[in-house]
Every structure is written in structure tokens, then in C-alpha cells.
Amino acid sequence: MKNSYVILLVIFCFSFFPLQAYANSYGWGYKKTTDHTQPEVGKYKPILEKYNSYYVDPSGDKHVYLTFDNGYEAGYTEQILDVLKEKNAPATFFLTGHYVEDQPELTKRMLDDGHTIGNHSDGHRDFTKLSKQEFTEDLEVLTKKIKKVSEDTNVQYVRPPKGTFNEQSLQWANELGYTHIFWSLAFVDWNEGSEKGWKNAYDQVMEQIHPGAIILMHTVSKDNADALSYLIDDLRKKGYKFKSLDDLMLKQLLPQSVLGFE
């Protein structure tokens, strides 16, 4: 009788508490390198591979992927877009629901200029604390907001707020048709009022740069906006080519000889 009571208690608990409450929650991170090689991510690597998620271009090609996270507008996105257009460099902008609603014109310009828009959570929520229904609604609501700006937009990529994830959130994203994109190069650049000048942002990127880097930057930083032109020019001088995340996905599907990548 006692054993039956315990079994019923376990069933009761799992009926009222979502399973993800018992799942591990990870905060994205990596070991920086000083020799311009790809950083190590330890136990995260097999997890990402299992769910077709990326933090770097594994090919070793001298390709760079610019990504920007946009939670709100601080007045620098237009400058960033101007530089990207002038330099003919593609980028991906991971937007929140607030940003899309508040800045539809800038959102549309990103698409009109040929850039990619990714899903950064409608409410910038911790994916590991959501039920499957909440997770689905969060991503799909934002994707619908983006499609209201441009109906033909394909929202394929997702970046979890603050880099928080677990195997369950990766799997759920896959089931919805999204690919998780993390990063292999970043620095503290989101604190308004603590700018150190464009050279600091420039140095942070140049010190960490490596083949296949997925660079995370925030558009709220004046330093980033002012440094971007120098970064693109000088990385190209070092032999790097700027590619889109769509290029990265194609590289995983087809041989490089077919794609013609250098």
C-alpha cells in the first residue's frame, strides 16, 4: 500500500510540473583562444551537433558571419545598416517582439537591404523555463510579427535570450523548423553609458577573430557602429570573406566543390 502511494505521488508531481523543470539549463559559453583558432565549447559541442545547432562554421574556411541582437533601438542601427550597404556585407539581425513593433521601418530596411532576420524570442524569455506550448507561442508570435512587415520573410534562425538553453529547447526549435545560432566571438557591448570608443570594439574583434567566426554584436553600442567600417575593411585585408547564415547552411548540405566556396 505504501509503495502504491509513492507511485501515485510521483505520477501526481509529473502531471502538474512540466518536464523541462527537471532538465538541465545551460548558459552559453566557450573558452577564448589567443591564437586565432576556433574556441572550445566542451560538452556543448555534441549537444549542438545532435540538434543541428551552430556556434561556428566548422569548415575552417576564412568566412565570417556578422550577427546583431536587437532588443530595443538606441539610434545606431541605421548607421550600421549604412555601413553594411556601403561595404556589401551581409548580416543577420536577431530581433525581439518589442523591436519589431517599435521599429517596423528599420525592420523592413534590414530585409530590403538583403539581410536576414532571426527570432530572438517575442518577450526575451528564458527558453528553459517555458512549457512546450509557451515556447511555441513565443517563437511563433514573433515570427508572425516579422511576417507582417514582409510576408515573404523566411524566419529560420533562433537565438536564445542570454544564450540560455537545454536539449529540450533545442529539440522543440527543431520541431518548429528553427535552427539555433549561438556565437564564437563576443564581448561586453550592451551597457549604454559605458562606451570606451570604437577602437575598443575593434580590438576586441580583431584579437578574437578566427576562421568561421559567428560574431555577436549589439546594435545599442555606438562603439560597434563606429568600428564596423574599420572591421570589415581590415578583416577583408586579412583574407576573410563575409557570408550569410544561409551560406553556412548550404555548406552543411552540399560539398564545397559544388558551391564554389573558396
N, C-alpha and C positions, 0 to 999 in steps of 0.2 A: 504493500500500500504506500509505504514511504517512497519507494523508487518511482511509482506511478506519479506521485505528487511532484517529484523533481522533474520528471519528463514533461509534465503539463506546464510547470513553471517555465522551463526553457522554451517550450513552444509559445507560451504567452509572451515572453520577452521578445522573441524574434518576430512576433506578429505586430508588436507595437513600436519597435525600434528598427529603423531602416538598417539594412545590412551594411551600408557604407560607414556607419558609425563604428564598425569594428575593423574597417580597412585601414591600412597604413596611410598616412598623409605625408607626402614628401614636399620639401621646398627645393626648387631647382637650384643647383649649384654645380660648380666644376673647379678643378684645380688649374689655376692660371699657369701658363708656361712663359718662360723668358727667352726662348729660342725660336719663336715664331712657328711653333708646331701646334697642332690641334690639342686643346686641353683635354685632360682625362675627366671622365664623369663616373668612373667606378661602377657601382651596382646599377646605376640608372641606364647604362648603355643597353644591356639585354632587355630591360623593360621597354625602352623606346623602340628597339628593333621588333619586339613582339607585337607592338601595336602600330607599326609603320609611322612612327613619330621621329622628328628630326631636330637636332640642335646644331648640326654642321653638315656640310657637303662632304660625304665620306670619300669621294673620288680622289682627293688630293690635288685637284686642279686649282689653279690660282684664280678662283672665282670668288666674288664677294656678294653677299646678299644684304642689302640695306633694309632694315625694318624699323618702323617707328610706332610707338604706343601713344595713343591719343585718348586721354580721358576727359580733357577739357581744353579750351582754346586760350592760349596766353599771348597770342599775337604774332607768333613766329612761323606758323605753318605755311602761310603764303610765301614767305621768304624761302623756306625750304623747298617748296614746290617750284619756285622760280629758278633756283639753283639746279634742281633735278632736270628741269626742262632745258635749261641752257647747256647742261653737261650731257644730256641724253642718257641719263642713268635711271634705271627702274627702281622702284621701291614698293614695299608693302606697308600699309598703314593699318594697324590693329586698333579698331575703334570700339568705344562703348556706346550704349544706347543714348546716354546723355549727349555725347559728342555729335552723333548723327542727327539728333533732334535739334540741337542748338546750332549746328553748323552745316546745314544741308548744302549750301553753295560750295563750301570748301570740300565737302564730301564728294559732290558732283565733279568738282575740278580734278580731284585725285583720279577719278575714273576717266574723265575726258582726256587727261594727260597720259593715260595708258598705264597707270599704276594699279596695284592690286589692293583690295580692301579685305582685311581679315576680321574675324569675330573675337572681341576681347571681353565678352560677357556683357549682357544688357545692363546688369546692375553692378558690374565689377565685383562679383561674388566669389567666395571660396568654393570651388567646384567640389571639394572633398566633403563639404558639409551639406550638400544638396541631395535630395532624393532623385531618383531617375526622372520622375515627372518634372521636378523643379529644374533639373539640369537641362532637360529637353526644352522646356518652355523658355528658359533663359537664353539659350542659343538661338532658338527658332524665332523668338520675338525680335531679337536684334537683327537677324538675317532679313526678316520681313521689313524692318525699318530701312535697312540698306537698299533693299529692292524697290522701296517706294521712291528712293532718289533716282535709281536707274534700274528698270525692270529686268534688264538682261544680265545684271551682275551675277557672277558665279562666286558665291562665298564658300570657299573650300577650306580655308585655314583658320585655326583657332589657337589663341594664345591664352593660357590660364592667368587670371589676375595674380600678381605677385609670384608667379611661377609655381603655385601650389597645385599638386596633382596626386593621383594614385592610379593603380591599374584599372580601377573601376571607371574613373572619369575618362581615361584614355580609351577604354573599350566602348563606353557609351558614345563618345565622339565618333569613333569609327562606325558604329552602327547608324549614326545620323549622316555619315558621309563626310565628316570633317577630319582633317589631318592636323595633329598638334605640331606647332612650331615653337621650339624653345630658342636658345641662343648660345653662342660660344664666345661672345665678346660683348662686354657691357661695363658700365661704371656708374657711379652715383651722379646722376644728371637731372634729377627731377625736383630738387629742392629750390624753388624760386627764392631769390634773395641771397643765395649763396654762390652766385656765379664767380668764376675765377678767371674769366677771359677765354676767348676762343682757342688760345694756344694750349690751354689745359685739356680741353676736349680733344683737340688734335693729337696731343701727345699720348693721351690715354688709348686712343685707337691705334696709333702707329706703333706703340710699344707692345700691344697685344695682337696685332694683326697676324693672320696665318691663312694658308690656303683653305678655301671652303668656309670662311667665317660667315656666320649669320650674326650680323651686328644689331644689337638692340640700342636704340636711342629714343629719347623722349622729346616731343615737339615743344614742350613747355620751356625748353632751355635756349636762351639767347646764345649761349656759348656754342651749342650744337649748330644752330642756324648759321652763325658767323664762321664756323670751322668747316662746314660741309664742302664748300667750293675747293678749299685747300686739300681736304682729304681726298676728294675724287681725283683731282689732278695728280697728287703725289702718289696715290696708290696705283694709278694707271702708269705712272713713270716706273713703278716697281714691277710692272708686268701683270697687275691684277685687272680682271675684267668684271664689270658689274652685271649681274644676272638677276632675273626674277625668280621667285619661288616656283613658278610654273616651269622654268627651265630646269630647276632642281628635280621636280617631279618627273619630268621627261627623262632625265638622266637615269632615274631609277628603273624606268620601264624599257628603255631602248639602249643598245650598245652605242658608245660614243662615236664609233666609226659611221653609224647610220646618221647620228645627229650632226656630225661635223664639228663637235666641240674641240677646241684646241687645248 
